[in-house]
């Protein structure tokens, strides 16, 4: 079948262009939508390992960074597909019931597949996760690995199982809510090592009246038609020799030089190859039905992940025993957005959180890290990329 779009992800970005969510949020929502329709019907094999295209994608940003808006662009198309989807709230048992009822046996080409595939879309991830819900976090870890059998206990029927589990998650939260909802032991391993945290410090741009042009409305329909078509595809994805060579070179490089030295991201480092192979499937299916991962697909997968990783550590800034760390992170994010703050404004904002001496220590720490420059004479603090103009210092 001839596609109605050239590249589903790029066309999704064009469809959602006249809106305020950052591009990186909209890109990962598009990736999550494609994963949602592939379900457990597609995979890549390397040796004895099998990789399915599910993700735990979590959009992270301050309030009003338009996380929910980005998700709605995706759900407005997914809702028409008729996929098994779990919403924000509900108990663990209700979620398991939804997973049980998602089980289907379907034919695709010469294949007959039985799977239990479920996409979770949560505009308030911390509401979905609950507060330090160890049992649900443990389940999510098991589901991410797409186990062939998931066993669980029921009150009245004893032990039961779900066959061929596949769970995909698109969620949104703020850094502070994420850190308070997760138990300390979960940050750095378990759930967080399996998730891709997509961080943005603010909305992408100001659009006073968001709108869809006639062209974008027509493009939305073409996106739906292609997504409905992609849902019917199934089977193994294969890597071309060039793609495999690129992956192997990247894998050796990243093993020797992992991107993160922070212990909170150490286990994430080890899961990057898994994320790359999943992304390569998405990059391939976004443009054609060949189910061949070409070198360009692999290159785009690597670029997408590495661009996202640049700001990923900001999600966990402030996690630790330093009481002032959370204030420091809030101040850094204010500077990043506003570019310039007066010392008076800083003291007025944080007077109930820290005394003058503590705020002085926080500013000195930010300056020593190259985050800001302080003009004590003029009572101004500048973000690192903001020039000190004559009008400011006059």
Secondary structure, DSSP 8 states (H G I E B T S, - for coil): ---S-S-HHHHHHHHT-SSSS-HHHHHHHHHHHHHHHHGGGEEEEETTEEEE---EEEEE-STTS-HHHHHHHHHHHHHHHT--EE-S---HHHHHHHHHHTEEEEEETTEEEEEEEEEEEESSHHHHH-SS-HHHHHHHHHHHTT-SEEEEEETTTEEEEEESEEEEEEEEE-HHHHHHHS-GGGTTSTHHHHEEEEE-SS-S---TT----HHHHHHHHHHHHHHHHHHT--EEEEE-HHHHHHHHHHHHHHHHS-S--SGGGHHHHHHHHHHHHHHHHHHHHTT-S--EE-HHHHHHHHHHHHHHHTTGGGGGTT-SS-TTHHHHHHHHHHHHHHSEEEHHHHHHHHTTT--HHHHHHHHHHHHHTTSEEEETTTTEEEETTS---HHHH-
